[in-house]
Amino acid sequence: MTEQTAEEILCDEVLIKTSGMLIDVIKDLKELIRVGKLKQVDGNVLIDTIPFLSSFKQDIIFMYFESVPGGTKYFLNCETYHGLGGLFAKGTPDERYEAHVNRIVKERTNKKNE
C-alpha cells in the first residue's frame, strides 16, 4: 500500500457481479485494515472471519467501514448464496437510498415541468 489515504485508494462504488469480484473487494479491504487505513465498525460478520477457499457461511453480508483517520463511511452489502451480487460503496445504505429517491423525484418533477 502506498502513502495514499483510503479515500484516494477506494472507488466510490463497485458493483459486485461475481464471487470472484467479491473476494477481490474483501482482499483489498482486509489489506487496508491491516495497514491501518480502514476499520470495520459494524456488520453481521467480521471481515477477518471470511474464508476465501470455501463457501461463505452467511447468505447475506453487511459490513460497514470507516477510513482512518478521515472517518469516511463505506459499506459492503452482498448476497452470496444465490449469486445475486452486491455493492461496495462510499456512504451508508440509507444515504444511497435517499440519493436514489431524490434523483427519481427530480427526474419526475423535470418531466412534469417540460
N, CA, C and O of each residue as an XYZ file, in Angstrom:
456
protein
N       0.846     -1.187      0.000
C       0.000      0.000      0.000
C       0.887      1.244      0.000
O       1.935      1.287      0.644
N       0.444      2.225     -0.724
C       1.189      3.474     -0.810
C       0.805      4.385      0.352
O       0.038      3.997      1.233
N       1.343      5.587      0.341
C       1.025      6.564      1.385
C      -0.291      7.283      1.115
O      -0.601      8.268      1.785
N      -1.052      6.819      0.168
C      -2.355      7.410     -0.116
C      -3.324      7.112      1.023
O      -3.146      6.149      1.770
N      -4.343      7.944      1.144
C      -5.399      7.697      2.121
C      -6.376      6.669      1.549
O      -6.364      6.384      0.352
N      -7.211      6.126      2.412
C      -8.239      5.183      1.952
C      -9.151      5.853      0.932
O      -9.556      5.227     -0.047
N      -9.476      7.128      1.159
C     -10.354      7.852      0.238
C      -9.742      7.946     -1.159
O     -10.462      7.919     -2.157
N      -8.407      8.056     -1.231
C      -7.732      8.134     -2.527
C      -7.629      6.760     -3.196
O      -7.561      6.671     -4.422
N      -7.616      5.707     -2.407
C      -7.454      4.352     -2.939
C      -8.784      3.732     -3.351
O      -8.881      3.102     -4.404
N      -9.809      3.913     -2.519
C     -11.081      3.234     -2.744
C     -11.948      3.926     -3.788
O     -11.974      5.154     -3.873
N     -12.648      3.137     -4.572
C     -13.631      3.659     -5.518
C     -14.871      4.105     -4.748
O     -15.142      3.603     -3.657
N     -15.612      5.037     -5.310
C     -16.863      5.457     -4.681
C     -17.912      4.369     -4.764
O     -18.822      4.312     -3.937
N     -17.789      3.490     -5.774
C     -18.789      2.437     -5.948
C     -18.215      1.293     -6.770
O     -17.591      1.510     -7.809
N     -18.433      0.077     -6.293
C     -18.072     -1.124     -7.044
C     -19.288     -2.039     -7.050
O     -19.714     -2.522     -6.000
N     -19.837     -2.272     -8.214
C     -20.951     -3.206     -8.366
C     -20.361     -4.607     -8.447
O     -19.576     -4.905     -9.347
N     -20.741     -5.462     -7.507
C     -20.178     -6.802     -7.417
C     -21.120     -7.771     -8.137
O     -22.275     -7.948     -7.751
N     -20.590     -8.393     -9.198
C     -21.420     -9.261    -10.031
C     -21.042    -10.736     -9.938
O     -21.811    -11.599    -10.360
N     -19.864    -11.031     -9.389
C     -19.413    -12.420     -9.299
C     -18.768    -12.669     -7.936
O     -18.400    -11.732     -7.227
N     -18.641    -13.939     -7.588
C     -17.968    -14.271     -6.329
C     -16.498    -13.867     -6.382
O     -15.921    -13.498     -5.359
N     -15.894    -13.932     -7.556
C     -14.507    -13.501     -7.708
C     -14.335    -12.018     -7.416
O     -13.363    -11.607     -6.782
N     -15.282    -11.224     -7.881
C     -15.229     -9.786     -7.589
C     -15.373     -9.540     -6.092
O     -14.680     -8.691     -5.530
N     -16.274    -10.281     -5.444
C     -16.461    -10.136     -4.002
C     -15.171    -10.474     -3.260
O     -14.764     -9.747     -2.354
N     -14.534    -11.565     -3.639
C     -13.282    -11.957     -3.000
C     -12.218    -10.892     -3.194
O     -11.483    -10.584     -2.255
N     -12.115    -10.316     -4.396
C     -11.141     -9.249     -4.646
C     -11.403     -8.033     -3.762
O     -10.470     -7.455     -3.204
N     -12.669     -7.645     -3.635
C     -13.020     -6.495     -2.784
C     -12.650     -6.790     -1.336
O     -12.064     -5.946     -0.659
N     -12.988     -7.980     -0.859
C     -12.683     -8.340      0.524
C     -11.176     -8.352      0.770
O     -10.716     -7.875      1.807
N     -10.411     -8.888     -0.164
C      -8.950     -8.891     -0.024
C      -8.415     -7.468      0.079
O      -7.564     -7.184      0.922
N      -8.911     -6.573     -0.775
C      -8.462     -5.177     -0.731
C      -8.829     -4.510      0.590
O      -8.029     -3.767      1.159
N     -10.041     -4.776      1.075
C     -10.471     -4.191      2.347
C      -9.634     -4.723      3.500
O      -9.245     -3.963      4.387
N      -9.354     -6.021      3.495
C      -8.517     -6.612      4.538
C      -7.132     -5.969      4.553
O      -6.574     -5.714      5.621
N      -6.588     -5.713      3.388
C      -5.256     -5.087      3.315
C      -5.296     -3.661      3.857
O      -4.385     -3.247      4.575
N      -6.336     -2.909      3.521
C      -6.456     -1.551      4.051
C      -6.618     -1.552      5.572
O      -6.115     -0.661      6.256
N      -7.315     -2.547      6.089
C      -7.439     -2.677      7.542
C      -6.084     -3.035      8.149
O      -5.695     -2.482      9.177
N      -5.376     -3.951      7.516
C      -4.072     -4.392      8.014
C      -3.084     -3.239      8.132
O      -2.310     -3.180      9.087
N      -3.105     -2.317      7.162
C      -2.156     -1.197      7.183
C      -2.697      0.015      7.943
O      -2.039      1.054      8.003
N      -3.900     -0.115      8.529
C      -4.427      0.938      9.386
C      -5.117      2.095      8.686
O      -5.292      3.159      9.280
N      -5.512      1.908      7.437
C      -6.193      2.977      6.699
C      -7.716      2.863      6.765
O      -8.430      3.787      6.375
N      -8.207      1.728      7.261
C      -9.635      1.450      7.298
C      -9.922      0.620      8.537
O      -9.074     -0.153      8.983
N     -11.121      0.778      9.095
C     -11.543     -0.082     10.204
C     -12.985     -0.499      9.978
O     -13.795      0.266      9.455
N     -13.292     -1.723     10.379
C     -14.673     -2.195     10.315
C     -15.369     -1.697     11.570
O     -14.863     -1.873     12.679
N     -16.544     -1.069     11.394
C     -17.262     -0.501     12.531
C     -18.549     -1.243     12.870
O     -19.106     -1.048     13.950
N     -19.029     -2.088     11.966
C     -20.265     -2.823     12.223
C     -20.427     -3.886     11.143
O     -19.670     -3.925     10.173
N     -21.416     -4.739     11.323
C     -21.715     -5.727     10.309
C     -22.229     -7.015     10.909
O     -22.159     -7.228     12.119
N     -22.748     -7.871     10.046
C     -23.230     -9.158     10.518
C     -22.145    -10.218     10.494
O     -22.381    -11.361     10.886
N     -20.957     -9.846     10.034
C     -19.801    -10.745     10.017
C     -18.537     -9.889     10.120
O     -18.475     -8.788      9.573
N     -17.540    -10.404     10.822
C     -16.246     -9.734     10.859
C     -15.474    -10.114      9.608
O     -15.396    -11.291      9.255
N     -14.909     -9.135      8.945
C     -14.228     -9.385      7.673
C     -13.095    -10.390      7.828
O     -12.817    -11.149      6.900
N     -12.431    -10.411      8.993
C     -11.326    -11.342      9.200
C     -11.768    -12.799      9.288
O     -10.937    -13.702      9.192
N     -13.062    -13.037      9.470
C     -13.551    -14.416      9.590
C     -14.028    -14.988      8.263
O     -14.444    -16.145      8.205
N     -13.974    -14.198      7.201
C     -14.462    -14.664      5.896
C     -13.382    -15.502      5.219
O     -12.279    -15.013      4.976
N     -13.696    -16.770      4.910
C     -12.720    -17.638      4.232
C     -12.713    -17.361      2.728
O     -13.687    -16.855      2.170
N     -11.604    -17.700      2.090
C     -11.514    -17.500      0.651
C     -11.543    -18.809     -0.132
O     -11.808    -18.803     -1.334
N     -11.279    -19.905      0.521
C     -11.194    -21.177     -0.197
C     -12.421    -22.052     -0.003
O     -12.464    -23.178     -0.499
N     -13.408    -21.553      0.705
C     -14.636    -22.315      0.897
C     -15.828    -21.389      0.717
O     -15.665    -20.190      0.494
N     -17.014    -21.947      0.813
C     -18.212    -21.134      0.629
C     -18.402    -20.193      1.821
O     -17.889    -20.441      2.912
N     -19.135    -19.132      1.595
C     -19.428    -18.175      2.653
C     -20.429    -18.784      3.626
O     -21.339    -19.507      3.222
N     -20.253    -18.486      4.911
C     -21.171    -19.006      5.925
C     -22.460    -18.188      5.970
O     -23.503    -18.704      6.374
N     -22.404    -16.936      5.564
C     -23.576    -16.067      5.572
C     -24.125    -15.949      4.152
O     -23.363    -15.817      3.194
N     -25.452    -15.999      4.024
C     -26.082    -15.814      2.721
C     -26.033    -14.359      2.299
O     -25.915    -14.046      1.114
N     -26.125    -13.474      3.275
C     -26.095    -12.039      3.006
C     -25.060    -11.408      3.922
O     -25.060    -11.640      5.131
N     -24.189    -10.617      3.343
C     -23.132     -9.957      4.092
C     -23.452     -8.465      4.168
O     -23.742     -7.826      3.157
N     -23.394     -7.929      5.372
C     -23.490     -6.490      5.608
C     -22.276     -6.099      6.434
O     -22.109     -6.573      7.557
N     -21.438     -5.246      5.891
C     -20.267     -4.769      6.634
C     -20.142     -3.266      6.434
O     -20.395     -2.738      5.351
N     -19.748     -2.599      7.497
C     -19.625     -1.144      7.472
C     -18.235     -0.749      7.940
O     -17.702     -1.317      8.893
N     -17.655      0.229      7.260
C     -16.271      0.615      7.486
C     -16.160      2.139      7.603
O     -17.045      2.879      7.175
N     -15.049      2.581      8.193
C     -14.678      3.995      8.211
C     -13.195      4.093      7.907
O     -12.392      3.265      8.337
N     -12.855      5.129      7.151
C     -11.449      5.368      6.874
C     -10.781      5.919      8.129
O     -11.420      6.542      8.977
N      -9.470      5.668      8.222
C      -8.677      6.166      9.339
C      -7.584      7.031      8.736
O      -6.827      6.534      7.902
N      -7.460      8.298      9.112
C      -8.180      8.992     10.171
C      -9.408      9.763      9.694
O     -10.098     10.367     10.514
N      -9.697      9.761      8.412
C     -10.732     10.642      7.852
C     -12.151     10.405      8.322
O     -12.932     11.353      8.403
N     -12.510      9.166      8.635
C     -13.860      8.867      9.084
C     -14.887      8.744      7.974
O     -16.086      8.710      8.249
N     -14.443      8.675      6.719
C     -15.371      8.499      5.605
C     -16.004      7.121      5.717
O     -15.312      6.129      5.946
N     -17.314      7.064      5.555
C     -18.057      5.813      5.703
C     -18.123      5.067      4.372
O     -18.240      5.665      3.302
N     -18.045      3.739      4.476
C     -18.185      2.842      3.335
C     -19.001      1.644      3.797
O     -19.057      1.346      4.990
N     -19.635      0.956      2.847
C     -20.349     -0.267      3.196
C     -20.186     -1.317      2.112
O     -19.947     -1.005      0.946
N     -20.322     -2.559      2.525
C     -20.313     -3.701      1.621
C     -21.545     -4.525      1.939
O     -21.677     -5.056      3.042
N     -22.433     -4.631      0.991
C     -23.635     -5.467      1.117
C     -23.628     -6.423     -0.068
O     -23.508     -6.002     -1.218
N     -23.758     -7.709      0.223
C     -23.698     -8.680     -0.863
C     -24.500     -9.924     -0.520
O     -24.462    -10.404      0.613
N     -25.219    -10.441     -1.495
C     -25.937    -11.697     -1.370
C     -25.012    -12.770     -1.930
O     -24.669    -12.739     -3.112
N     -24.609    -13.716     -1.093
C     -23.603    -14.690     -1.509
C     -24.189    -16.033     -1.930
O     -23.546    -16.765     -2.683
N     -25.369    -16.373     -1.477
C     -25.910    -17.725     -1.700
C     -26.373    -17.943     -3.135
O     -25.962    -18.908     -3.780
N     -27.219    -17.059     -3.637
C     -27.760    -17.218     -4.991
C     -26.929    -16.497     -6.049
O     -27.227    -16.577     -7.240
N     -25.905    -15.805     -5.617
C     -25.049    -15.102     -6.562
C     -25.690    -13.870     -7.171
O     -25.386    -13.504     -8.307
N     -26.576    -13.230     -6.423
C     -27.258    -12.052     -6.951
C     -26.373    -10.807     -6.940
O     -26.738     -9.784     -7.518
N     -25.233    -10.885     -6.298
C     -24.299     -9.781     -6.316
C     -24.483     -8.837     -5.156
O     -25.161     -9.137     -4.173
N     -23.850     -7.674     -5.303
C     -23.908     -6.710     -4.227
C     -23.218     -5.423     -4.599
O     -23.005     -5.120     -5.773
N     -22.872     -4.664     -3.564
C     -22.328     -3.336     -3.772
C     -21.363     -2.984     -2.656
O     -21.655     -3.191     -1.478
N     -20.206     -2.449     -3.039
C     -19.321     -1.762     -2.107
C     -19.391     -0.305     -2.499
O     -19.209      0.034     -3.668
N     -19.655      0.569     -1.529
C     -19.827      1.971     -1.894
C     -19.484      2.898     -0.737
O     -19.484      2.512      0.432
N     -19.198      4.121     -1.112
C     -18.960      5.202     -0.160
C     -20.301      5.647      0.409
O     -21.295      5.708     -0.314
N     -20.330      5.958      1.702
C     -21.551      6.407      2.350
C     -22.190      5.277      3.128
O     -21.521      4.325      3.529
N     -23.494      5.390      3.340
C     -24.252      4.351      4.023
C     -25.402      3.914      3.116
O     -25.774      4.654      2.204
N     -25.965      2.742      3.343
C     -27.113      2.328      2.520
C     -28.259      3.343      2.573
O     -28.901      3.606      1.556
N     -28.517      3.913      3.753
C     -29.595      4.906      3.864
C     -29.313      6.135      3.013
O     -30.211      6.651      2.347
N     -28.062      6.607      3.033
C     -27.695      7.766      2.207
C     -27.849      7.442      0.722
O     -28.333      8.271     -0.049
N     -27.444      6.248      0.324
C     -27.547      5.840     -1.077
C     -29.013      5.761     -1.504
O     -29.369      6.207     -2.595
N     -29.856      5.196     -0.649
C     -31.280      5.084     -0.953
C     -31.910      6.472     -1.067
O     -32.675      6.734     -1.994
N     -31.589      7.351     -0.130
C     -32.143      8.703     -0.161
C     -31.719      9.443     -1.427
O     -32.534     10.130     -2.043
N     -30.460      9.310     -1.819
C     -29.982      9.954     -3.047
C     -30.710      9.394     -4.267
O     -31.052     10.139     -5.185
N     -30.945      8.087     -4.277
C     -31.661      7.450     -5.389
C     -33.100      7.983     -5.482
O     -33.569      8.333     -6.565
N     -33.783      8.040     -4.349
C     -35.158      8.556     -4.331
C     -35.175     10.009     -4.779
O     -36.048     10.403     -5.552
N     -34.233     10.809     -4.311
C     -34.176     12.218     -4.703
C     -33.961     12.382     -6.205
O     -34.538     13.281     -6.817
N     -33.127     11.512     -6.809
C     -32.911     11.558     -8.262
C     -34.208     11.262     -9.004
O     -34.532     11.930     -9.986
N     -34.952     10.255     -8.532
C     -36.217      9.888     -9.179
C     -37.210     11.041     -9.086
O     -37.855     11.392    -10.073
N     -37.330     11.625     -7.903
C     -38.256     12.752     -7.712
C     -37.866     13.916     -8.618
O     -38.734     14.534     -9.234
N     -36.589     14.217     -8.706
C     -36.119     15.319     -9.551
C     -36.439     15.050    -11.020
O     -36.911     15.936    -11.733
N     -36.174     13.800    -11.473
C     -36.485     13.448    -12.856
C     -37.976     13.591    -13.162
O     -38.349     14.121    -14.208
N     -38.811     13.126    -12.264
C     -40.260     13.222    -12.469
C     -40.729     14.668    -12.441
O     -41.604     15.053    -13.216
N     -40.156     15.466    -11.561
C     -40.503     16.884    -11.491
C     -40.098     17.596    -12.783
O     -40.848     18.416    -13.311
N     -38.917     17.276    -13.279
C     -38.448     17.881    -14.529
C     -39.348     17.504    -15.704
O     -39.632     18.344    -16.559
N     -39.802     16.241    -15.755
C     -40.696     15.810    -16.836
C     -42.031     16.515    -16.772
O     -42.597     16.855    -17.811
N     -42.561     16.747    -15.552
C     -43.823     17.457    -15.394
C     -43.701     18.909    -15.834
O     -44.662     19.483    -16.347
N     -42.535     19.506    -15.640
C     -42.318     20.905    -15.966
C     -42.000     21.132    -17.438
O     -41.925     22.279    -17.879
N     -41.813     20.072    -18.200
C     -41.473     20.225    -19.622
C     -42.694     20.488    -20.468
O     -42.580     20.640    -21.685
